[in-house]
Amino acid sequence: MVLTAMFTALITAGAYIRIPVPVCPFTLQFLFTTLAGIILGKNKGAAATALYVILGLAGLPVFTGGGGIGYVLQPTFGYLIGFIAGSYITGCIAHSGKPDTKHILIGCFTGLAVVYALGMLYYYMISAVYLRDPIGIGALFLYCFVLAVPGDIALCLLSTTLAKRLMPVIYAKGTI
């Protein structure tokens, strides 16, 4: 329970560590949601990420742009949904066999694909339906993928390295 709460806090901190990129800001949320899936496993990792989203929807200013139930109408809310699914998928794959570097990396990149797929789909739909200001597929791909994905690829590599170092320590203590 403590590790789940700790990862929720880390995800929150990651929302405030950001690099301004047009449309979708680059943050460290992905690093911590991915690590949650790897270290805590699919269920606890997704629970830590879901708790983060629930706290934000309850009104705590934990998201990059604040918080509150109205955040579901923000175009970038799909990435938050993607973080939950990504944590789960990353945990599933990372622990599908021995959690070695290969499984962890495949899990990270699959989780990244899930986050981007859900985030971009939601962004496209909210822009077109709710905001009535549709974004073109080319602009969506440029601003919500091309500009942000290099940093997230680096975060996949960093999370794999961190997980390989942290997992033996955490598992040796019998915490999980």
VMD Tcl script that draws the C-alpha trace (Angstrom):
set ca {
  {0.00 0.00 0.00}
  {2.87 2.36 0.83}
  {4.55 1.77 -2.54}
  {1.28 2.38 -4.36}
  {0.86 5.70 -2.55}
  {4.51 6.56 -3.19}
  {4.08 6.01 -6.93}
  {0.92 8.13 -6.90}
  {2.99 10.91 -5.31}
  {5.81 10.43 -7.83}
  {3.36 10.64 -10.75}
  {2.01 13.87 -9.25}
  {5.53 15.30 -8.94}
  {6.21 14.22 -12.52}
  {3.29 16.35 -13.72}
  {5.07 19.46 -12.49}
  {8.41 18.61 -14.07}
  {7.71 19.65 -17.64}
  {9.28 20.87 -20.81}
  {7.00 23.14 -22.82}
  {6.12 21.62 -26.17}
  {3.27 23.05 -28.28}
  {-0.15 21.45 -27.62}
  {0.95 18.48 -25.42}
  {3.56 19.36 -22.76}
  {6.37 16.87 -22.09}
  {6.38 15.76 -18.44}
  {7.88 13.01 -16.32}
  {4.50 11.44 -15.60}
  {5.20 8.73 -18.16}
  {8.44 7.78 -16.39}
  {6.66 7.19 -13.09}
  {3.57 5.49 -14.54}
  {5.86 3.12 -16.41}
  {7.97 2.44 -13.34}
  {4.78 1.79 -11.38}
  {3.78 -0.92 -13.85}
  {7.24 -2.48 -13.86}
  {7.98 -2.37 -10.15}
  {4.52 -2.82 -8.64}
  {3.16 -5.12 -11.33}
  {0.11 -4.71 -13.52}
  {-2.61 -4.38 -10.86}
  {-0.85 -2.25 -8.25}
  {0.85 -0.16 -10.93}
  {-2.46 0.59 -12.64}
  {-4.01 1.24 -9.21}
  {-1.34 3.83 -8.37}
  {-1.94 5.55 -11.69}
  {-5.74 5.36 -11.35}
  {-5.50 6.83 -7.85}
  {-3.56 9.75 -9.31}
  {-6.30 10.35 -11.91}
  {-9.06 10.02 -9.29}
  {-7.35 12.55 -7.02}
  {-7.10 14.97 -9.93}
  {-10.72 14.49 -10.94}
  {-11.74 15.03 -7.29}
  {-10.29 18.53 -7.57}
  {-6.72 18.29 -6.32}
  {-4.42 20.23 -8.68}
  {-2.25 17.21 -9.52}
  {-2.54 17.36 -13.30}
  {-0.25 19.44 -15.48}
  {-3.08 21.95 -15.96}
  {-4.77 21.73 -12.55}
  {-7.56 19.34 -11.60}
  {-11.30 18.88 -11.26}
  {-13.98 16.88 -13.02}
  {-13.99 19.35 -15.91}
  {-10.56 18.06 -16.84}
  {-12.25 15.23 -18.77}
  {-13.08 17.85 -21.40}
  {-9.42 18.81 -21.83}
  {-7.97 17.38 -25.05}
  {-4.99 15.91 -23.17}
  {-7.13 13.91 -20.71}
  {-6.80 10.88 -22.99}
  {-3.14 10.66 -22.07}
  {-4.17 10.27 -18.41}
  {-6.45 7.40 -19.37}
  {-3.57 6.04 -21.41}
  {-1.28 6.20 -18.38}
  {-3.57 3.82 -16.48}
  {-3.78 1.38 -19.38}
  {-0.07 1.80 -20.09}
  {0.89 0.98 -16.49}
  {-1.22 -2.16 -16.66}
  {0.13 -3.32 -20.04}
  {3.72 -2.51 -19.05}
  {3.31 -4.56 -15.86}
  {1.73 -7.45 -17.76}
  {4.55 -7.68 -20.27}
  {7.40 -6.93 -17.87}
  {6.26 -9.77 -15.62}
  {5.10 -12.18 -18.34}
  {8.30 -14.11 -17.80}
  {11.39 -13.35 -15.83}
  {11.44 -9.53 -15.53}
  {14.64 -9.20 -17.55}
  {15.76 -6.27 -19.67}
  {14.04 -7.63 -22.80}
  {10.63 -8.05 -21.13}
  {10.88 -4.69 -19.39}
  {11.83 -2.83 -22.58}
  {9.07 -4.50 -24.60}
  {6.63 -3.64 -21.81}
  {7.78 0.00 -21.75}
  {7.46 0.46 -25.49}
  {4.09 -1.31 -25.64}
  {2.85 0.86 -22.75}
  {4.14 3.92 -24.60}
  {2.20 2.90 -27.72}
  {-0.98 2.48 -25.63}
  {-0.54 5.91 -24.00}
  {-0.07 7.63 -27.35}
  {-2.89 5.74 -29.06}
  {-5.43 6.63 -26.36}
  {-4.08 10.15 -25.91}
  {-4.14 11.04 -29.58}
  {-7.54 9.45 -30.19}
  {-9.06 11.35 -27.26}
  {-7.39 14.59 -28.34}
  {-8.79 14.21 -31.85}
  {-12.31 13.40 -30.63}
  {-12.54 16.18 -27.99}
  {-11.18 18.74 -30.46}
  {-13.73 17.78 -33.08}
  {-16.80 17.03 -30.96}
  {-16.58 19.20 -27.84}
  {-14.34 22.11 -28.84}
  {-15.68 22.13 -32.40}
  {-12.18 22.97 -33.58}
  {-10.98 19.78 -35.27}
  {-7.26 19.23 -35.51}
  {-5.91 17.76 -38.70}
  {-4.30 14.33 -38.65}
  {-0.96 15.82 -39.72}
  {-0.99 18.45 -36.97}
  {-2.15 15.87 -34.42}
  {0.69 13.54 -35.41}
  {3.26 16.36 -35.32}
  {2.27 18.00 -32.03}
  {1.04 14.99 -30.07}
  {3.52 12.40 -31.26}
  {6.58 13.56 -33.21}
  {7.54 16.37 -30.83}
  {6.99 14.34 -27.65}
  {7.94 10.76 -28.47}
  {11.74 11.18 -28.54}
  {11.70 12.22 -24.88}
  {9.38 9.35 -23.98}
  {11.64 6.87 -25.77}
  {14.48 8.15 -23.58}
  {12.17 7.70 -20.56}
  {11.55 4.07 -21.59}
  {15.30 3.46 -21.53}
  {15.69 5.32 -18.23}
  {12.80 3.44 -16.60}
  {14.29 0.12 -17.71}
  {17.65 1.05 -16.19}
  {16.06 2.29 -12.96}
  {13.81 -0.75 -12.67}
  {16.71 -3.16 -13.12}
  {18.49 -1.43 -10.23}
  {15.48 -0.92 -7.95}
  {13.68 -4.25 -8.33}
  {16.32 -6.40 -6.60}
  {16.40 -4.01 -3.65}
  {12.61 -3.73 -3.32}
  {11.98 -7.45 -3.84}
  {14.81 -8.42 -1.46}
  {13.14 -6.44 1.31}
  {9.96 -8.45 0.78}
  {8.00 -5.26 0.15}
  {6.07 -6.65 -2.78}
}
mol new
graphics top color blue
foreach p $ca { graphics top sphere $p radius 0.5 }
foreach p [lrange $ca 0 end-1] q [lrange $ca 1 end] { graphics top cylinder $p $q radius 0.2 }
display resetview
